[in-house]
Amino acid sequence: MIIHMGTSATHADGWDNCSGIYGAGWIPISGTQRGIADEPPGGVIAPEDANLYRPLVPNAQMGFELHFYNVTDKPTLREVWVNIMKKETDANSQILGGVFMIGNLSTGIPVGTKTTLDYAYPWPPPGSPATDDLRVVMLYGHRHAHTTRFTVWKQPGGDAAKRELVYDDFDWVEPTELIYNSLVTNPPSDPTAQQAGGSSGILTFAPGDKVEWACEVDNSVERNQLLKIAQPRTLVEGNQVLTAEMCNLFGNEVSSAIFWSGDAQRTP
């Protein structure tokens, strides 16, 4: 589920296809990858997250995307509930922005091959006037059925040789959402046991740092047989969960920017 807020653009109210309706004037402000999410965990708010709010401009039009898949041969219920509570902000309020990183698949991934899609993006984004630190509150990796591992690192000073693991996940169906604050202890990653995990504590990116993320994509004959795909094909970017792929990093952040967004090309 992805929630967008319109800051200037308008679109006819009502149902529509998710593809192509958002352009200039639309920004993502929230979302989740899981059927049930508990944020903050246990309902306990960390001290640094007090007075944390999402932006909502007056008279904003909202766009709610609900992406789904049905692996049965019968209709299935599609439903989502979102509660929005109005809060007045003051000088001490913190605005919760979004992390919205799109990994470009380039020429695609042919049948019978495996590859790792690797991307990096700086803080602040190119052309941004931001000079402050960015604090990441939550991260999750969005991908489809052929991605067997999604990993995220922090590159201090943009140096890939000094990168620090912050997120590692192996479940494309219900991807892990990791929270980063002074109260939550995330489990360590265990690739052998396919156990998701990452770093713990407050996670910040100073100007000059980069975020790096990677998807290990398996389009082998064996993977397609496991997924029961009758006609495997070259994987290109698309919403089809079994026959197309994505490698996108989403989450929440606090900074002078309303969201940290980038369309990244694969690194050598």
LUMDO-477839 format. One line per field, with one value per residue: residue number from 1; residue in three letters; z, y, x of N, C-alpha, C, CB in turn. Coordinates in steps of 0.1 Angstrom, whole numbers, plus 5000, padded with zeros to 4 digits. Glycine has a CB too. Example, Ala and Ser with C-alpha at 12.3 -4.5 7.8 and 13.67 -1.06 7.14 Angstrom:
REM LUMDO-477839
nuke [1	2];
roza [ALA	SER];
n_z [5078	5071];
n_y [4943	4978];
n_x [5132	5128];
ca_z [5078	5071];
ca_y [4955	4989];
ca_x [5123	5137];
c_z [5078	5079];
c_y [4967	5000];
c_x [5132	5129];
cb_z [5090	5057];
cb_y [4955	4994];
cb_x [5113	5141];
REM end
This chain:
REM LUMDO-477839
nuke [1	2	3	4	5	6	7	8	9	10	11	12	13	14	15	16	17	18	19	20	21	22	23	24	25	26	27	28	29	30	31	32	33	34	35	36	37	38	39	40	41	42	43	44	45	46	47	48	49	50	51	52	53	54	55	56	57	58	59	60	61	62	63	64	65	66	67	68	69	70	71	72	73	74	75	76	77	78	79	80	81	82	83	84	85	86	87	88	89	90	91	92	93	94	95	96	97	98	99	100	101	102	103	104	105	106	107	108	109	110	111	112	113	114	115	116	117	118	119	120	121	122	123	124	125	126	127	128	129	130	131	132	133	134	135	136	137	138	139	140	141	142	143	144	145	146	147	148	149	150	151	152	153	154	155	156	157	158	159	160	161	162	163	164	165	166	167	168	169	170	171	172	173	174	175	176	177	178	179	180	181	182	183	184	185	186	187	188	189	190	191	192	193	194	195	196	197	198	199	200	201	202	203	204	205	206	207	208	209	210	211	212	213	214	215	216	217	218	219	220	221	222	223	224	225	226	227	228	229	230	231	232	233	234	235	236	237	238	239	240	241	242	243	244	245	246	247	248	249	250	251	252	253	254	255	256	257	258	259	260	261	262	263	264	265	266	267	268];
roza [MET	ILE	ILE	HIS	MET	GLY	THR	SER	ALA	THR	HIS	ALA	ASP	GLY	TRP	ASP	ASN	CYS	SER	GLY	ILE	TYR	GLY	ALA	GLY	TRP	ILE	PRO	ILE	SER	GLY	THR	GLN	ARG	GLY	ILE	ALA	ASP	GLU	PRO	PRO	GLY	GLY	VAL	ILE	ALA	PRO	GLU	ASP	ALA	ASN	LEU	TYR	ARG	PRO	LEU	VAL	PRO	ASN	ALA	GLN	MET	GLY	PHE	GLU	LEU	HIS	PHE	TYR	ASN	VAL	THR	ASP	LYS	PRO	THR	LEU	ARG	GLU	VAL	TRP	VAL	ASN	ILE	MET	LYS	LYS	GLU	THR	ASP	ALA	ASN	SER	GLN	ILE	LEU	GLY	GLY	VAL	PHE	MET	ILE	GLY	ASN	LEU	SER	THR	GLY	ILE	PRO	VAL	GLY	THR	LYS	THR	THR	LEU	ASP	TYR	ALA	TYR	PRO	TRP	PRO	PRO	PRO	GLY	SER	PRO	ALA	THR	ASP	ASP	LEU	ARG	VAL	VAL	MET	LEU	TYR	GLY	HIS	ARG	HIS	ALA	HIS	THR	THR	ARG	PHE	THR	VAL	TRP	LYS	GLN	PRO	GLY	GLY	ASP	ALA	ALA	LYS	ARG	GLU	LEU	VAL	TYR	ASP	ASP	PHE	ASP	TRP	VAL	GLU	PRO	THR	GLU	LEU	ILE	TYR	ASN	SER	LEU	VAL	THR	ASN	PRO	PRO	SER	ASP	PRO	THR	ALA	GLN	GLN	ALA	GLY	GLY	SER	SER	GLY	ILE	LEU	THR	PHE	ALA	PRO	GLY	ASP	LYS	VAL	GLU	TRP	ALA	CYS	GLU	VAL	ASP	ASN	SER	VAL	GLU	ARG	ASN	GLN	LEU	LEU	LYS	ILE	ALA	GLN	PRO	ARG	THR	LEU	VAL	GLU	GLY	ASN	GLN	VAL	LEU	THR	ALA	GLU	MET	CYS	ASN	LEU	PHE	GLY	ASN	GLU	VAL	SER	SER	ALA	ILE	PHE	TRP	SER	GLY	ASP	ALA	GLN	ARG	THR	PRO];
n_z [5000	4991	4999	4985	4984	4970	4961	4943	4918	4903	4901	4888	4912	4926	4916	4899	4876	4890	4876	4861	4869	4886	4887	4884	4914	4931	4959	4977	5010	5028	5037	5035	5035	5046	5058	5084	5105	5131	5143	5164	5175	5198	5206	5220	5221	5210	5227	5209	5189	5197	5192	5164	5131	5102	5070	5058	5035	5033	5021	5005	4979	4981	4972	4971	4968	4963	4960	4950	4951	4940	4946	4943	4926	4930	4937	4959	4989	4988	5007	5028	5057	5069	5093	5099	5119	5129	5138	5153	5146	5160	5169	5179	5166	5146	5112	5095	5068	5036	5024	4992	4969	4937	4919	4888	4864	4840	4812	4817	4830	4817	4811	4829	4841	4869	4889	4906	4915	4920	4937	4944	4963	4971	5001	5007	4981	4946	4937	4958	4984	5010	5040	5064	5087	5079	5094	5095	5100	5095	5074	5044	5020	4987	4964	4940	4932	4922	4935	4959	4980	4998	5004	5024	5028	5046	5034	5048	5042	5015	5008	4995	5004	5031	5039	5059	5071	5073	5068	5060	5042	5034	5025	5002	5001	5026	5034	5057	5080	5092	5122	5134	5162	5196	5213	5200	5194	5168	5152	5145	5111	5094	5070	5064	5078	5067	5081	5087	5094	5109	5115	5147	5168	5166	5133	5111	5083	5072	5054	5024	5029	5016	5006	5000	4981	4974	4952	4950	4923	4910	4882	4873	4858	4877	4898	4885	4882	4908	4915	4900	4874	4842	4817	4816	4815	4802	4828	4834	4845	4863	4875	4877	4898	4895	4870	4865	4878	4906	4924	4949	4974	5003	5029	5060	5070	5088	5082	5066	5042	5025	5015	5007	4978	4948	4915	4907	4889	4880	4897	4886];
n_y [4988	5022	5055	5086	5122	5149	5179	5200	5192	5178	5152	5133	5123	5091	5056	5042	5031	5022	5029	5055	5077	5095	5124	5154	5172	5153	5134	5107	5098	5078	5043	5007	4974	4951	4928	4932	4958	4970	5000	5025	4997	4977	4998	5017	5048	5061	5084	5103	5103	5116	5140	5137	5140	5135	5153	5171	5189	5217	5209	5188	5164	5129	5100	5066	5037	5003	4975	4941	4904	4874	4841	4821	4803	4816	4844	4870	4889	4924	4948	4976	4994	5027	5050	5084	5110	5142	5166	5195	5213	5226	5247	5228	5205	5176	5167	5139	5125	5107	5078	5070	5052	5043	5015	5011	4987	4984	4967	4943	4909	4880	4847	4819	4830	4845	4874	4902	4932	4963	4994	5029	5059	5094	5114	5148	5147	5152	5186	5194	5217	5210	5207	5195	5166	5135	5115	5082	5065	5042	5013	4994	4968	4967	4943	4916	4882	4868	4878	4869	4879	4910	4937	4963	4990	5015	5040	5055	5088	5082	5061	5030	5010	5011	5004	4999	4974	4977	4966	4935	4911	4883	4875	4878	4878	4887	4912	4923	4950	4973	4991	5020	5032	5045	5026	5002	4969	4954	4921	4903	4898	4867	4849	4822	4809	4822	4844	4875	4908	4935	4966	4983	5009	5046	5057	5076	5097	5116	5147	5138	5111	5079	5058	5024	4998	4964	4938	4904	4886	4858	4842	4817	4784	4766	4782	4793	4770	4764	4786	4779	4789	4789	4799	4812	4843	4871	4892	4923	4957	4960	4957	4931	4904	4878	4877	4899	4924	4944	4966	4983	5008	5017	5038	5057	5090	5117	5150	5181	5178	5169	5144	5117	5110	5091	5080	5055	5043	5011	5002	4997];
n_x [5008	5006	5005	4997	5001	4985	5000	4996	4987	4957	4933	4906	4882	4877	4879	4907	4933	4965	4988	5005	4989	5000	5019	5037	5035	5025	5033	5048	5037	5033	5031	5030	5043	5034	5008	4998	5010	5030	5035	5046	5066	5050	5036	5050	5065	5096	5118	5131	5113	5090	5065	5063	5052	5032	5031	5004	4989	4965	4933	4941	4943	4941	4958	4954	4971	4967	4983	4981	4980	4967	4968	4951	4924	4900	4878	4892	4891	4898	4910	4917	4925	4929	4938	4936	4946	4940	4964	4977	5006	5037	5065	5082	5077	5083	5086	5076	5090	5093	5111	5119	5131	5139	5149	5164	5158	5171	5182	5169	5165	5175	5159	5170	5192	5210	5214	5228	5213	5225	5225	5231	5227	5229	5230	5227	5201	5211	5213	5197	5190	5195	5213	5215	5216	5201	5176	5169	5139	5124	5127	5121	5123	5111	5101	5098	5087	5110	5132	5155	5169	5172	5191	5205	5228	5247	5268	5294	5305	5302	5318	5322	5337	5337	5312	5282	5261	5226	5201	5186	5170	5148	5124	5101	5073	5062	5078	5103	5099	5120	5126	5142	5154	5160	5150	5143	5156	5169	5170	5201	5212	5209	5220	5223	5202	5182	5172	5158	5172	5192	5208	5208	5194	5196	5196	5214	5221	5247	5255	5270	5271	5260	5233	5231	5217	5207	5194	5192	5186	5169	5164	5163	5158	5151	5141	5118	5104	5099	5082	5061	5057	5046	5053	5082	5099	5120	5129	5116	5110	5080	5046	5036	5037	5048	5060	5075	5099	5110	5132	5131	5135	5119	5105	5106	5116	5134	5141	5152	5141	5110	5107	5130	5141	5148	5158	5175	5204	5219	5249	5283];
ca_z [5000	4990	5000	4979	4987	4959	4966	4934	4907	4906	4894	4891	4923	4923	4913	4887	4876	4897	4867	4853	4874	4894	4880	4892	4924	4939	4967	4986	5024	5038	5030	5042	5027	5054	5061	5097	5109	5144	5144	5168	5181	5212	5209	5228	5213	5215	5230	5197	5179	5202	5183	5150	5124	5087	5065	5050	5032	5033	5009	4997	4973	4985	4963	4979	4960	4970	4951	4956	4942	4943	4941	4942	4915	4934	4941	4972	4994	4987	5017	5037	5066	5073	5103	5099	5130	5128	5149	5150	5148	5166	5166	5183	5159	5136	5101	5090	5053	5030	5016	4980	4960	4926	4912	4874	4860	4828	4800	4821	4834	4809	4817	4830	4847	4882	4889	4917	4911	4931	4935	4955	4961	4981	5009	5001	4966	4937	4935	4970	4993	5023	5046	5077	5088	5077	5103	5090	5111	5091	5060	5039	5006	4979	4953	4936	4935	4918	4944	4970	4991	4997	5014	5024	5036	5047	5030	5054	5033	5002	5006	4995	5011	5046	5041	5071	5069	5081	5065	5052	5043	5024	5023	4993	5004	5037	5037	5071	5081	5104	5129	5139	5173	5208	5220	5193	5191	5156	5153	5134	5099	5094	5056	5064	5083	5060	5091	5085	5105	5105	5126	5158	5173	5157	5120	5105	5071	5072	5040	5018	5030	5006	5009	4989	4983	4963	4951	4944	4915	4905	4871	4868	4855	4890	4905	4878	4885	4922	4915	4891	4862	4831	4806	4821	4805	4807	4839	4833	4856	4861	4887	4878	4908	4891	4857	4864	4890	4911	4935	4954	4988	5008	5044	5066	5075	5093	5077	5061	5030	5028	5012	5001	4966	4937	4905	4906	4879	4885	4898	4880];
ca_y [5000	5034	5067	5098	5134	5159	5193	5210	5185	5173	5140	5130	5115	5078	5045	5043	5023	5029	5032	5067	5088	5104	5132	5166	5177	5142	5129	5096	5102	5067	5030	4995	4962	4939	4927	4939	4964	4976	5011	5019	4984	4976	5011	5026	5058	5064	5098	5111	5102	5124	5152	5133	5141	5135	5165	5171	5203	5219	5205	5179	5152	5118	5088	5053	5025	4989	4964	4928	4893	4863	4829	4810	4804	4822	4858	4873	4903	4934	4958	4982	5005	5037	5060	5096	5118	5156	5172	5208	5213	5238	5249	5216	5193	5170	5163	5126	5124	5094	5073	5065	5050	5034	5009	5009	4974	4985	4959	4932	4897	4869	4834	4810	4837	4851	4886	4911	4946	4971	5008	5038	5073	5102	5124	5151	5144	5162	5198	5197	5227	5205	5207	5188	5152	5128	5104	5072	5060	5028	5009	4981	4966	4962	4935	4906	4868	4863	4883	4860	4887	4924	4942	4978	4994	5029	5042	5068	5096	5077	5052	5017	5001	5012	5003	4992	4967	4982	4959	4923	4904	4871	4871	4887	4878	4896	4918	4929	4965	4975	5004	5024	5042	5042	5015	4989	4961	4945	4909	4903	4891	4853	4844	4807	4805	4831	4853	4889	4915	4947	4974	4988	5023	5057	5056	5089	5099	5130	5151	5131	5097	5073	5046	5014	4987	4954	4927	4892	4881	4845	4839	4803	4774	4760	4792	4794	4758	4766	4795	4774	4798	4780	4805	4822	4854	4881	4901	4938	4964	4960	4954	4917	4899	4866	4878	4912	4926	4957	4966	4996	5009	5026	5039	5070	5097	5130	5159	5193	5174	5162	5130	5114	5102	5090	5070	5051	5033	5001	5005	4987];
ca_x [5000	5013	4996	5002	4994	4986	5003	4991	4980	4944	4929	4892	4880	4872	4888	4915	4945	4976	4999	5005	4980	5007	5029	5042	5026	5022	5044	5044	5038	5032	5029	5034	5044	5029	4994	4996	5022	5029	5045	5058	5065	5045	5029	5058	5072	5109	5119	5134	5101	5079	5061	5065	5039	5032	5026	4991	4985	4950	4925	4949	4937	4949	4958	4957	4974	4967	4988	4978	4981	4958	4974	4941	4915	4887	4879	4896	4888	4908	4905	4927	4920	4939	4932	4943	4941	4945	4972	4983	5020	5043	5079	5090	5072	5091	5078	5080	5090	5094	5122	5113	5142	5135	5160	5161	5163	5179	5178	5162	5172	5170	5156	5182	5203	5209	5222	5226	5210	5231	5223	5235	5221	5235	5223	5213	5200	5217	5205	5189	5197	5196	5227	5214	5216	5188	5175	5160	5130	5120	5131	5117	5126	5100	5106	5088	5089	5123	5143	5157	5175	5172	5201	5207	5240	5251	5282	5299	5313	5301	5329	5316	5346	5334	5297	5277	5248	5215	5189	5188	5157	5148	5110	5094	5059	5060	5091	5105	5100	5129	5125	5155	5154	5168	5143	5141	5167	5167	5179	5211	5209	5215	5217	5222	5189	5172	5166	5160	5178	5199	5214	5199	5197	5193	5203	5215	5230	5252	5258	5281	5269	5252	5226	5233	5208	5209	5185	5197	5175	5171	5154	5168	5148	5147	5133	5106	5096	5094	5071	5051	5055	5045	5061	5092	5103	5129	5123	5117	5103	5066	5038	5033	5045	5055	5067	5082	5106	5114	5141	5128	5137	5109	5106	5103	5128	5132	5151	5146	5134	5098	5110	5143	5136	5158	5157	5190	5209	5227	5263	5291];
c_z [5000	4990	4995	4984	4975	4965	4956	4923	4912	4897	4897	4903	4918	4920	4900	4887	4883	4888	4860	4858	4882	4886	4889	4902	4933	4947	4976	5001	5033	5030	5039	5032	5034	5056	5074	5101	5122	5145	5152	5175	5195	5216	5218	5219	5219	5217	5218	5187	5185	5192	5168	5142	5109	5082	5057	5047	5031	5020	5000	4991	4977	4974	4971	4969	4968	4960	4958	4946	4948	4938	4940	4929	4918	4938	4956	4976	4993	4996	5025	5045	5070	5082	5102	5109	5128	5140	5145	5154	5154	5163	5169	5175	5148	5125	5096	5075	5049	5024	5004	4969	4950	4919	4898	4870	4847	4817	4804	4825	4827	4817	4818	4837	4861	4882	4902	4912	4923	4927	4947	4952	4973	4990	5010	4986	4958	4935	4947	4978	5007	5028	5059	5076	5085	5087	5097	5102	5108	5077	5057	5024	4998	4966	4950	4938	4932	4927	4957	4982	4988	5008	5013	5033	5036	5043	5037	5044	5018	4998	5007	5003	5026	5049	5053	5068	5078	5079	5057	5053	5031	5021	5014	4995	5015	5042	5051	5070	5094	5109	5135	5149	5185	5216	5213	5191	5179	5157	5142	5122	5099	5080	5056	5068	5076	5070	5088	5097	5100	5117	5136	5162	5163	5145	5113	5093	5071	5057	5035	5019	5018	5012	4997	4992	4971	4964	4944	4937	4908	4894	4864	4865	4868	4898	4898	4881	4899	4923	4906	4880	4850	4819	4812	4811	4811	4817	4836	4844	4853	4874	4888	4887	4905	4879	4855	4877	4893	4921	4941	4969	4993	5024	5048	5071	5080	5089	5072	5048	5033	5024	5005	4990	4955	4928	4902	4895	4886	4885	4891	4889];
c_y [5012	5046	5079	5110	5143	5173	5204	5204	5180	5161	5138	5120	5101	5068	5047	5033	5030	5034	5046	5078	5098	5111	5143	5169	5165	5137	5118	5100	5090	5054	5019	4983	4950	4940	4934	4945	4971	4987	5022	5006	4985	4989	5020	5035	5062	5080	5107	5111	5110	5136	5149	5133	5139	5148	5162	5185	5205	5215	5196	5168	5141	5107	5076	5042	5013	4979	4951	4917	4882	4850	4818	4812	4809	4836	4860	4887	4912	4946	4963	4993	5014	5047	5072	5105	5132	5160	5185	5208	5226	5238	5236	5204	5189	5164	5150	5126	5109	5091	5066	5063	5039	5028	5005	4996	4973	4976	4946	4920	4885	4856	4826	4817	4842	4863	4893	4926	4954	4986	5016	5052	5081	5110	5136	5148	5155	5173	5202	5208	5222	5204	5199	5173	5147	5116	5094	5065	5045	5026	4996	4980	4960	4955	4924	4892	4862	4868	4876	4867	4901	4930	4957	4981	5010	5030	5055	5075	5091	5067	5037	5007	5001	5010	4995	4987	4973	4974	4947	4915	4893	4867	4881	4888	4888	4902	4924	4944	4967	4990	5007	5036	5037	5031	5002	4982	4952	4933	4910	4895	4877	4847	4829	4803	4814	4840	4867	4897	4928	4954	4979	5002	5033	5056	5070	5089	5114	5134	5144	5116	5092	5061	5037	5003	4977	4943	4916	4885	4868	4842	4826	4795	4768	4770	4793	4782	4759	4775	4791	4783	4790	4786	4816	4832	4863	4890	4915	4944	4964	4956	4939	4910	4887	4867	4891	4914	4941	4955	4981	4997	5020	5027	5053	5077	5111	5139	5172	5190	5167	5148	5129	5105	5102	5079	5066	5041	5023	5005	4994	4976];
c_x [5009	5003	5003	4994	4996	4989	4998	4983	4966	4941	4914	4891	4874	4883	4895	4927	4956	4987	4996	4996	4988	5018	5034	5031	5021	5034	5040	5046	5037	5030	5033	5035	5038	5014	4990	5010	5020	5039	5039	5056	5060	5037	5037	5066	5085	5110	5122	5123	5089	5077	5065	5052	5042	5026	5013	4987	4970	4944	4932	4941	4946	4947	4962	4959	4974	4971	4986	4980	4972	4963	4964	4933	4901	4889	4884	4893	4900	4903	4917	4920	4931	4932	4941	4937	4948	4952	4978	4997	5025	5057	5087	5086	5082	5082	5084	5079	5091	5107	5116	5124	5138	5148	5157	5167	5171	5174	5171	5171	5167	5167	5168	5194	5200	5218	5219	5224	5215	5230	5228	5230	5226	5225	5232	5213	5207	5208	5197	5197	5199	5210	5227	5215	5202	5188	5164	5152	5126	5124	5124	5120	5114	5105	5095	5094	5103	5135	5143	5163	5175	5181	5203	5220	5240	5265	5286	5308	5312	5311	5323	5325	5343	5319	5293	5263	5238	5202	5192	5176	5156	5134	5103	5079	5055	5073	5091	5105	5108	5127	5138	5153	5161	5162	5143	5155	5164	5175	5190	5207	5216	5211	5215	5208	5178	5165	5169	5165	5185	5205	5204	5203	5193	5202	5203	5224	5234	5254	5271	5280	5260	5244	5228	5223	5209	5198	5192	5185	5178	5160	5158	5156	5142	5138	5119	5097	5091	5082	5060	5047	5057	5053	5070	5095	5114	5122	5126	5109	5088	5059	5034	5042	5053	5063	5074	5089	5107	5124	5141	5129	5128	5111	5102	5116	5124	5144	5144	5139	5121	5099	5124	5140	5147	5154	5171	5192	5218	5242	5271	5295];
cb_z [5012	4977	5015	4964	5000	4951	4967	4928	4902	4905	4897	4878	4933	4912	4912	4884	4861	4906	4856	4840	4882	4907	4867	4883	4918	4931	4976	4983	5027	5047	5017	5054	5024	5067	5061	5107	5098	5156	5129	5179	5180	5221	5216	5237	5212	5204	5240	5191	5176	5216	5188	5150	5126	5081	5055	5058	5018	5036	5002	5004	4958	4999	4951	4989	4953	4977	4947	4961	4940	4939	4950	4954	4908	4946	4940	4973	5008	4973	5026	5028	5079	5060	5117	5085	5143	5124	5154	5158	5136	5181	5173	5198	5152	5142	5090	5097	5048	5020	5024	4975	4968	4916	4920	4866	4859	4830	4792	4811	4850	4798	4809	4817	4838	4893	4877	4927	4908	4932	4933	4956	4961	4975	5023	5003	4962	4924	4923	4978	4993	5025	5048	5084	5101	5062	5117	5082	5112	5093	5058	5042	5004	4974	4955	4921	4929	4904	4947	4967	4994	4997	5013	5030	5029	5062	5015	5067	5037	4992	5016	4981	5009	5051	5028	5083	5071	5077	5058	5057	5042	5030	5037	4978	5007	5049	5027	5077	5082	5101	5140	5128	5176	5216	5223	5180	5203	5143	5150	5140	5086	5105	5047	5073	5098	5052	5105	5081	5113	5098	5121	5170	5176	5165	5111	5115	5058	5080	5039	5025	5043	4993	5011	4989	4984	4965	4943	4955	4904	4916	4860	4878	4846	4899	4905	4863	4883	4931	4911	4899	4863	4826	4796	4827	4801	4795	4853	4819	4858	4850	4887	4863	4920	4890	4846	4860	4889	4917	4930	4950	4991	5005	5048	5078	5063	5109	5065	5059	5021	5021	5004	5012	4961	4943	4892	4919	4868	4877	4913	4875];
cb_y [5000	5035	5069	5097	5141	5159	5194	5218	5174	5183	5128	5124	5121	5079	5032	5058	5019	5018	5022	5063	5082	5097	5138	5178	5183	5130	5140	5083	5112	5069	5030	4992	4959	4939	4913	4929	4974	4966	5016	5029	4977	4974	5008	5017	5071	5060	5101	5106	5088	5129	5165	5119	5154	5122	5171	5162	5207	5234	5218	5174	5154	5113	5090	5050	5027	4986	4966	4928	4888	4866	4825	4811	4790	4814	4866	4870	4902	4939	4952	4988	4999	5044	5054	5103	5112	5165	5162	5219	5210	5239	5261	5214	5196	5158	5174	5115	5132	5092	5064	5074	5045	5041	4996	5020	4965	4983	4955	4927	4895	4865	4827	4805	4849	4841	4895	4911	4948	4967	5011	5038	5072	5112	5118	5166	5142	5155	5195	5185	5240	5191	5221	5192	5146	5123	5109	5060	5068	5027	5008	4977	4956	4974	4928	4908	4860	4866	4899	4849	4882	4930	4934	4986	4989	5035	5043	5065	5096	5088	5053	5012	5004	5026	4997	5003	4952	4997	4968	4916	4913	4860	4869	4883	4864	4888	4929	4923	4972	4973	5004	5029	5046	5054	5020	4991	4954	4953	4897	4898	4898	4844	4848	4801	4807	4823	4849	4895	4907	4956	4986	4979	5024	5070	5045	5100	5095	5131	5166	5136	5094	5069	5048	5009	4991	4948	4931	4882	4892	4834	4850	4797	4763	4756	4806	4796	4746	4771	4809	4770	4810	4778	4811	4815	4862	4889	4897	4943	4978	4951	4962	4911	4896	4855	4876	4924	4920	4964	4963	5001	5013	5021	5036	5069	5099	5130	5152	5203	5166	5169	5124	5108	5108	5088	5075	5045	5041	4988	5007	4993];
cb_x [4990	5022	4992	5003	4999	4974	5018	5003	4988	4933	4938	4885	4870	4862	4880	4920	4949	4982	5001	5001	4969	5014	5024	5045	5014	5015	5051	5052	5028	5020	5036	5024	5059	5036	4990	4991	5027	5030	5048	5065	5078	5055	5016	5068	5063	5120	5130	5147	5098	5082	5068	5073	5032	5025	5036	4980	4992	4947	4920	4961	4934	4944	4967	4945	4988	4953	5003	4963	4996	4943	4986	4931	4914	4882	4866	4912	4882	4911	4895	4939	4913	4945	4932	4942	4945	4933	4983	4975	5028	5040	5085	5087	5059	5100	5078	5072	5101	5083	5131	5101	5155	5126	5165	5167	5151	5194	5190	5152	5170	5180	5145	5186	5206	5214	5220	5237	5195	5246	5208	5251	5206	5245	5219	5210	5185	5221	5196	5187	5189	5189	5232	5201	5221	5187	5170	5167	5117	5104	5146	5102	5138	5091	5120	5084	5079	5126	5140	5165	5190	5158	5214	5195	5253	5248	5283	5306	5327	5301	5340	5315	5361	5338	5291	5276	5250	5213	5178	5201	5145	5155	5102	5097	5054	5053	5094	5117	5086	5143	5114	5165	5139	5169	5129	5134	5172	5169	5170	5225	5213	5210	5228	5232	5188	5162	5172	5146	5187	5190	5222	5198	5212	5195	5197	5220	5222	5266	5259	5294	5262	5260	5210	5248	5193	5223	5172	5203	5171	5170	5154	5177	5153	5159	5140	5108	5105	5105	5076	5038	5066	5031	5051	5104	5091	5136	5128	5112	5108	5062	5025	5034	5036	5045	5057	5073	5120	5101	5156	5114	5152	5095	5120	5093	5138	5131	5160	5157	5143	5086	5099	5153	5123	5172	5149	5194	5217	5226	5267	5305];
REM end
